[in-house]
């Protein structure tokens, strides 16, 4: 995944032994559980079925620049055939090579599309190895509201210099230039008359309190026991 990290796939028993040995040697290791060990020998039984299912698959040259984690290089030809996808299932992922190729042509802002970011650290490590700094944002974050996460990502991308298609978010909106002079930042507190009366209205009487806006004469007051000991007899 990066010059400083890699993922291993295989049987759980072997992976636990590798993790234990790594920790004893002071190397960070963490087990990532999954139902299937992709990119390992455990995929071999699927080869014939997958190749048969994808036989005749037609691909074309991508219109949007695409870097493959199967080859680690930019895709310049129509190579996404059945053999390519079998390699994607069986062969190691060369994520670091693909990211390094992107960094080499000047890309510095990345968005990881998925339910939770797991490769952001690897992208930053690839950038650091080249003496660069990469900005990585997630599309979604675990346990965060999806719309909130997406809008936060949009804001982060905008801050990092990406220009969103604002018309897609505000079809009827228009840009208005802000004044160039310094703003006079003053607060003007708006308050409804009823709320203001309840907050600052004078007391009619210590026992009556504040007159209420109601058809019948009524008042509201909070009477502390310490100040009016006499009311204790009327509980």
N, C-alpha and C positions, 0 to 999 in steps of 0.2 A: 504493500500500500504506500510506502514511503521509504526513504533511505534508512529510517530507524525502526520500521515496524513491518510485520508481515502477518498474514493469516494462514494457518495450517488447517487442512481438512482431512478427515479420516475417521478411524474408529475411536470411540470415546476413551477406551482403555489406553491406547497409545498416546492420545493427546493429553490425558491426565499425567502419564509418566513424563512427557516432555515438559508440561507445565511445572511439575514438581522439581525436575532437574533444573529448569530455568530459574525458578525462585531460589533454589539453593545456591546458584551461581550469581544471584543478585540481578537477574534479568526479569523485568516485569512480564507476567503472563496472566491471561485471563481466559477462562473457558466461555465461549459463546455458543449457547445451545441452539440447535436447529434440528428439524426432523430429518433432513437429508444432507449428506456431506457432498455438496456440489464441488466440482473441480477436483475430484479425487477418483480413485479406482472404483469407488462404489457406483459410479455412473456408467461403467462399462456395459452392464446388461441393457441399458437404454439405447445404445448406439444404433442398432439395426432398426428399432421401432421409430426412433426420432428421424433418422435419415429417410426412412420410407414415408413417414408422415409429411416431411418437408420436400419430398422429391418433386422437382419441377417448379420450385419456388423461384419467382422472378423478382429481381431487385433492380434498382437504378442508382445512379450517382446522386448522392444527397444534394439538395439545393442549399441547405443550411450547413455551414462548416461542421464536420463531425469528426471527433477523435475517438478511436476504438480502443477499449481496454482489452481486446483480444490480440490486436497487433501492436498497440502502443503508439500508433502513428495516425496521421490524418487520413481519412478515407478519400481516396482520389478516384476510385472506380467502383463499379457495381459488384461488391464482393459478399453481400449478405445472402448467400445461398445456403443450402442445407449443410454443406461442409463447414461453413463459417459458424453456424449456430451450434453444431456439434462441438466445435472447438470452444465455443463460449461456455458450454456445459462442462466439458471435460478438462480443458487445459487451465493452467494457472492464470489468474487475472493480473495483467500488467498495468494496474492502476497508476503506479508511480510514473511509468514511462509516458502514459497518456497525459498526465498532469504536467510533467516536465516539458513535453512538447508544446502544451498550451502556454506555459510560462515563457518558453523560449520565443514565442511570437508576440509577447507583451500582455497576455491576459493576466489580470490581477484580482478580478472580482468573480466569485463563484457562488452559485446557489445549488445546494444539495436538495434534490427532489426526493422526498420520501416521508414516511410517518414520523421520523425522528432522525436528527443528524448523527451519523456514525463515522463519517469520513472527513469531517471538518478538520480534525487534528492532523490527519495524514496530509491533507492539502497544504496546511500551514507548514508542516515539516518539509514537504517538497519545495515550497517556496523558500524557506529558510536555508535549505541546502544550496540554493542558487543565489543567496544573498538578497532575496526579495521579500516583500511583505504582501501576503494575500488576504483579501477580505472574503470571508466565507459566511453566508447566511443560510438558514434552513427554510424550506418551504413550509414545514409543519414541525411542531414540537409536542412531544408526548405530554398528555394531560393538560394541554393548553387549548382553549377554544380555537377551532380551525380558522374562522374568519379573522379573529384577532391576530393569530399567528401570521396569516397571509398578509394582513395589512401592515404588521410590524416589519415583515420582510420587505414589502414594497417601500416602506419608509427608509429602511436600512440601505436598500439598493440605491434609492434616490440620494441619500446622504453620501454614498460612495461614488457618486458621479454618473449613475445610470439615469437616462432620461426616459421615464415611462410614457406610454401612450395614454395621456390624460383623457383623451376623448373617449376611450373605452370605459373609464370610470365615471366621467361626468359628460355625457353626450350633449347636454344642453348648457354646459358651463362655458365661460369665457374668461380669458386672462385680463386682469386689471392691474395696471402698474401702481405700486405703492408710492406714496409721497416720498420724496427724497430728503425732506427736512426732518430733524429729530422730532420724535413724537413727544407730546406733553402727557406723560403718564400720570393721570389723575383718576381716582376712583369716584364713581357716582353710584351710590347704593340705592337701588330701586326697591321699594317696599310698599306692599299694599296697605291702605289706611287701616283695615281691620287688624292686620298683624302689628302695625305700629302702635295702635291704641292698646292692644293687649300687652305690648312690651313696655311702653313708657307712660301709659295713662295714669293720672294721679288717682290716689285712693280716695274714695268718697268718705269712707270711715274705716278705721282699723278692722272692725268686724265685717263690714260690707265688702270692702275691697274695691274692685274695678267694675264699673257699670258695663253690662253686656249688651250687644246689639241684638235685641230680641223683642218681639211684640209686647210681652209682659215685662214689667219692671223686674230685673234680676241682676245680681252681682256675683262676682266670683272672687274668693280670697283664700289664701293659705295662712292658717293661723298656727304658729308654732306653740307647742305646749309650754315651753320655757317662758315665753313672753306673756302668755295669758293662762296662768294657772287656774283661773276660775272655770275655764271651759272643761276641765277634767271632770267636774261634777255633772256635766251634761252629756257624757258619753252614753 
